[in-house]
Amino acid sequence: MTAAEIGDPAAPKTPARRFFSDEEKLAIARETELPGAKVSAVARKHGIVTGLLFRWRAQFGIAQKTRSKLACVVLPDDMPAARALRDLVRPPEGMMAVDLHDGRRVFAAASSDPDAVRAQIESKEAAQ
């Protein structure tokens, strides 16, 4: 370490911020739509964080190409695979697993009465 010379410019107190025009933002956001392009790679290329790039994509209406579709999967309880899958999901800390009459499982506070939990779930479903 050496002492700084008297004529050396000091480091800026605040980091230099970059500002992008709307046209630049749109061009960078559109780069993510190119075949094989990944948002993280485009963000690194331009020296911005991925969250900012996702915000720009939302601002200009550039969305995912396809939405994810969730599906309910029901396996018979007598299948060994169903029992194995059920055992993979452990209750969060302070919670317990409550098996419903139709074979589904929900998590409730550890101090809960399992019969009260089942009754509450059934009453909510009956109201729908």
N, C-alpha and C positions, 0 to 999 in steps of 0.2 A: 504494500500500500504506500502510495506516495501522496504528499500534500498537493492539493490543487493549486495550480498557478493562479495568480491574481486575475488574469484576463480571461479565465475559462468561464463560458456561460454555464449557469446553474441549470440543473434539470428542471423542466416545467413542473409546477406544483400540482397541476391537474393533468391527467392524461389527455392526449389529443383525441377528440371525438370525431368520428366520421359521420357525415350527413349524406344521405342518398336522396335523390329526387324520386318522384313517383315513377318516372319512366325507368330509372335504374332499378328500383325495387321490383317493378313488374318484370323486367328482363331477367333479373336474378331469380325471381320466383318461377318464371317459366322454364328456366334451366332445369328445374327439378322434374319437369315433365318429359324430358328427353329420354329415349330408351336407354335403360341401364343406369340412369342417373340416380344417385341417392342424395337425400336432403343433407345428410351430414357431410358428404364429400363436397357438395356445392357450397355449403356454409364455410368449410375450411378453406376452399379456394378463394373466397371473397373476404376471409378474415372476420366473419361474424358468427354469432352463436346460433345454434339450430333453432332455439326458441323464437328468435327474431324472425328467422326465415319462415317458420310455421305461422307466425303472426301475419307476415306479409302475404302468405298464401291465402289465409282466411280473408284478409282485407280485400284482395283482388278476386276472390271467388274461385280460387284454384283448390279443388278438393281432391280427396282420394278418388282413384279411378272407380273403384267398386267398394261399396259398404260391406262391412262384415255382417254375416248372417249367423245368428245364434240358433242352435237347435236344442230342444230338450231330448235327452237320451234316457230311455227307461230300459233297464235290464231286469229280467226276472231275478228275484232274490235267491232262487235256488242255484243260480249260476255261480260257479267259483269266482269268475271274473268280477261279478258285481260285489261280492264280499271283499275281494282284494282291493277294488277301487274305493269302496267305502272306508276301508281302514287306512287308506293313504291320506285322507283329509283329517287332520287332527283338530280338535276344538281349540280355538284361541285361548290364551291365558284368561282365567276367570270365567270361562264358558264351559258348558257341557253339551253333549250331543243328545238330541231327543228324536227318537224314531217315531214317525207318524204312522197311522194305521194303514195308509196306502203304500208304505215302503220308503217314502222320502225321509230325509233327515234334515233337521234344522238345528241351529245352535242358539242356546239361550243362556242367560246368566246362571252361574253355578248354583245360586241360591233359589232358583225357580223350581216350581212344582211341575214335573213333566206332564201330568194330566191337565193342569191349567194351561200350559203352553199348547198342547194339542187342541184343547177347547177353543183357545183364542185363534189359532190358525184356521180351524174349521169354521168358526163364526165369520171370520173375514172372507173366506172363500165363498160361504153361503150368501154373503151380502153382495158379492160381485155378480 
